């Protein structure tokens, strides 16, 4: 009985997530030629081309689209099975840097209070704020970011979303300046 090569599962997940041989290679720390050879093995194993050229880019085949979520879930499950057991969490003894991806407004408004609160209960924890230039979930999926704060939607079922608060926009006009309501 031939056992499947589970290393191919990681490559499959990367290829389907990136829809690019070069992107998947970067994600896994491989050369583009090594990833191309892996794609050839995956095509043989699955009996499907998985990625096909459409103009200047690659697109997923219908079969690849159908298995994309399953491949991602299987990869995440395998990673969790192979992760060492975690002992009881004690915040005062925790030593770790957490990377938060958010906009400057959040950092200015909440950053100092958040850092003070964390320092009070977990002095070994460092918060690293990184800019949020685009609405792309890849850094969160790939583990380069621990927490993303902002207006989020369409992130995928593997990413847990929780509302922190709702804000409202307000405007003021100086005396003598005519304020108009937007037309509908």
C-alpha positions as CSV (number, residue, x, y, z in Angstrom):
1,X,0.0,0.0,0.0
2,X,1.5,3.4,-1.0
3,X,1.3,6.0,1.8
4,X,0.7,9.6,0.7
5,X,3.6,12.0,1.0
6,X,2.2,14.4,3.6
7,X,4.9,17.0,2.7
8,X,2.8,17.5,-0.5
9,X,-0.1,18.7,1.7
10,X,1.9,21.8,2.8
11,X,2.8,22.5,-0.7
12,X,-0.7,22.0,-2.0
13,X,-2.1,24.4,0.6
14,X,0.5,27.0,-0.3
15,X,-0.1,26.7,-4.0
16,X,-3.8,26.9,-3.7
17,X,-3.7,29.8,-1.3
18,X,-1.2,31.8,-3.3
19,X,-2.4,30.7,-6.8
20,X,1.2,31.2,-7.8
21,X,4.3,28.9,-8.0
22,X,6.6,31.8,-7.0
23,X,4.3,32.9,-4.2
24,X,4.1,29.4,-2.8
25,X,7.8,29.0,-3.1
26,X,8.4,32.2,-1.1
27,X,5.9,31.1,1.5
28,X,7.6,27.8,2.1
29,X,11.2,29.0,1.7
30,X,11.8,27.0,-1.5
31,X,13.2,28.0,-4.9
32,X,10.6,28.5,-7.7
33,X,12.1,25.5,-9.6
34,X,11.6,23.2,-6.6
35,X,8.0,24.4,-6.2
36,X,7.4,23.8,-9.9
37,X,8.7,20.2,-9.5
38,X,6.4,19.8,-6.5
39,X,3.4,21.1,-8.5
40,X,4.3,18.4,-11.1
41,X,4.2,15.8,-8.4
42,X,0.9,17.2,-7.0
43,X,-0.6,17.1,-10.5
44,X,0.4,13.4,-10.8
45,X,-0.9,12.6,-7.4
46,X,-4.2,14.3,-7.7
47,X,-4.8,13.6,-11.4
48,X,-5.6,17.3,-11.9
49,X,-3.6,20.3,-13.2
50,X,-4.6,22.3,-10.1
51,X,-3.2,25.6,-11.5
52,X,-3.5,26.6,-15.1
53,X,-2.4,29.7,-17.0
54,X,-5.1,32.3,-17.7
55,X,-3.4,35.2,-19.6
56,X,-0.5,36.4,-17.5
57,X,-1.5,34.7,-14.2
58,X,-2.4,31.3,-12.9
59,X,-5.9,30.3,-11.8
60,X,-7.2,27.4,-9.8
61,X,-9.0,24.6,-11.7
62,X,-12.5,23.7,-10.5
63,X,-11.1,20.7,-8.7
64,X,-8.5,22.9,-6.9
65,X,-11.2,25.3,-5.9
66,X,-13.2,22.4,-4.5
67,X,-10.4,21.1,-2.4
68,X,-8.8,24.4,-1.4
69,X,-10.6,24.7,2.0
70,X,-10.1,21.0,2.8
71,X,-6.3,21.3,2.1
72,X,-6.1,24.4,4.3
73,X,-8.1,22.7,7.1
74,X,-6.0,19.5,6.9
75,X,-2.8,21.6,7.1
76,X,-4.0,23.6,10.1
77,X,-5.1,20.4,11.8
78,X,-1.7,18.7,11.1
79,X,0.1,21.7,12.5
80,X,-2.0,21.6,15.7
81,X,-1.4,17.9,16.2
82,X,2.3,18.4,15.9
83,X,2.5,21.5,18.1
84,X,3.9,20.7,21.6
85,X,1.3,20.6,24.4
86,X,1.0,23.9,26.2
87,X,1.1,24.0,29.9
88,X,-1.3,26.2,31.9
89,X,-0.8,29.8,30.8
90,X,0.4,32.2,33.5
91,X,0.4,35.8,32.3
92,X,3.1,37.1,34.7
93,X,5.5,34.4,33.4
94,X,4.7,34.7,29.7
95,X,7.6,36.0,27.6
96,X,6.6,36.6,24.0
97,X,6.3,39.3,21.4
98,X,2.9,39.6,19.8
99,X,2.6,41.4,16.4
100,X,-0.5,43.5,15.9
101,X,-1.4,44.8,12.5
102,X,-3.5,47.9,12.6
103,X,-3.8,51.5,11.4
104,X,-2.2,54.6,13.0
105,X,-5.5,55.9,14.4
106,X,-5.9,52.8,16.6
107,X,-2.3,52.9,17.8
108,X,-2.6,56.6,18.7
109,X,-6.0,56.1,20.4
110,X,-5.5,52.8,22.2
111,X,-1.8,51.9,22.0
112,X,-0.5,53.5,25.2
113,X,-3.4,52.2,27.3
114,X,-3.1,48.7,25.8
115,X,0.7,48.6,26.4
116,X,0.2,49.7,30.0
117,X,-2.5,47.1,30.6
118,X,-0.3,44.4,29.1
119,X,2.8,45.5,31.1
120,X,0.8,45.4,34.3
121,X,-0.4,41.7,33.9
122,X,2.3,40.3,31.7
123,X,5.6,42.2,32.0
124,X,7.4,39.8,29.7
125,X,5.1,40.5,26.8
126,X,6.1,42.9,24.1
127,X,3.5,44.4,21.6
128,X,4.9,45.1,18.1
129,X,2.6,47.2,16.0
130,X,3.0,46.9,12.2
131,X,1.2,49.1,9.6
132,X,-1.8,47.8,7.8
133,X,-1.2,49.0,4.2
134,X,-3.7,46.7,2.5
135,X,-6.7,44.5,3.3
136,X,-5.0,41.2,2.8
137,X,-5.4,38.3,5.2
138,X,-2.1,36.5,4.1
139,X,0.0,37.8,7.0
140,X,-2.6,36.6,9.5
141,X,-3.0,33.2,7.7
142,X,0.8,32.7,7.5
143,X,1.4,33.5,11.1
144,X,3.5,36.7,10.4
145,X,0.8,38.6,12.4
146,X,-0.9,37.5,15.6
147,X,-3.8,39.9,15.6
148,X,-5.2,42.2,13.1
149,X,-7.4,45.2,14.1
150,X,-9.5,47.1,11.6
151,X,-12.5,46.9,9.3
152,X,-12.3,43.3,8.3
153,X,-14.6,41.2,6.0
154,X,-14.2,38.2,3.7
155,X,-11.2,36.8,5.7
156,X,-12.2,33.2,5.3
157,X,-13.6,30.6,7.7
158,X,-10.2,29.8,9.3
159,X,-9.9,33.3,10.7
160,X,-11.9,34.2,13.8
161,X,-13.5,37.7,13.8
162,X,-14.8,39.5,16.8
163,X,-16.2,43.0,17.0
164,X,-14.3,45.3,19.4
165,X,-16.4,48.4,19.0
166,X,-18.4,50.5,16.5
167,X,-17.5,54.0,15.7
168,X,-19.3,56.9,14.1
169,X,-18.1,59.7,11.9
170,X,-19.0,63.2,12.9
171,X,-18.4,66.6,11.4
172,X,-18.4,70.2,12.7
173,X,-18.8,73.5,10.9
174,X,-17.6,76.8,12.1
175,X,-20.1,79.6,12.7
176,X,-21.2,81.3,9.5
177,X,-20.2,78.2,7.3
178,X,-23.1,76.6,5.6
179,X,-23.2,72.8,6.2
180,X,-25.0,70.6,3.7
181,X,-26.3,67.1,4.0
182,X,-25.0,64.7,1.4
183,X,-27.5,64.0,-1.5
184,X,-29.0,60.5,-1.6
